[in-house]
Amino acid sequence: MGTSNIQSRRQLLAIKIVWAILFILIGIGIVFYCRYHGLFLPNWVIWEMNQSDLGNNKRIQLANKKLSYYQDDTLLWESEKDWKISKYLITDIDEDDQDEVIMLLWNRGDYGDYHPIWEKPDKINYYEHLYVFNLEDNRLERQWMSSRLLPLIKELEIGKENTLVAKDPEGVPTTWKWITWGFTAINP
């Protein structure tokens, strides 16, 4: 009876260990799933929903973290499925007499498709980015896409003299001007 009691305890302990490992693996899987789908983004992010009438029956609409470009009810362009767009602005930021769409968004990875060779690409975590697209007749065309933003931006608006005014999560403003190929911080 003593030997069978010891075997029963060992079997029970083995079952408990298997269940504990199973629960740990399920927990890790849930955390990975949530990170992969952007469910751990900061709670200070303001997810706007609005649309802009561009004339000629064209409009841009931001809804459910997706940006869409329509003519009448025909979809001309839609943001990529992994992008989580919090805000967009329309202005001629590069002063070429053609409007651009500036998107503040969260996307996987520190960089886009290309990254420095000394860094390992991160395809799991979401980071904040700023993208500039040319507003074409029937599509939005990539012009410039930032790498991971630091400091982070909570609020973004068009400032004086065609600048961008960004506020970090603590409300500290910075002013940015498009210079040749990208944004440069300028004194407020």
Secondary structure, DSSP 8 states (H G I E B T S, - for coil): -HHHHHHHHHHHHHHHHHHHHHHHHHHHHHHHHHHHTTTT--TT-----EEEEEETTEEEEEETTEEEEEETTEEEEE--TT-EEEEEEEE-TT-SSS-EEEEEEEEESSSSS---TTS----SSEEEEEEEEEE-SSSEEEEEE--S-SS--SEEEE-TTSEEEEE-TT--EEEEEE-SSSEEEE--
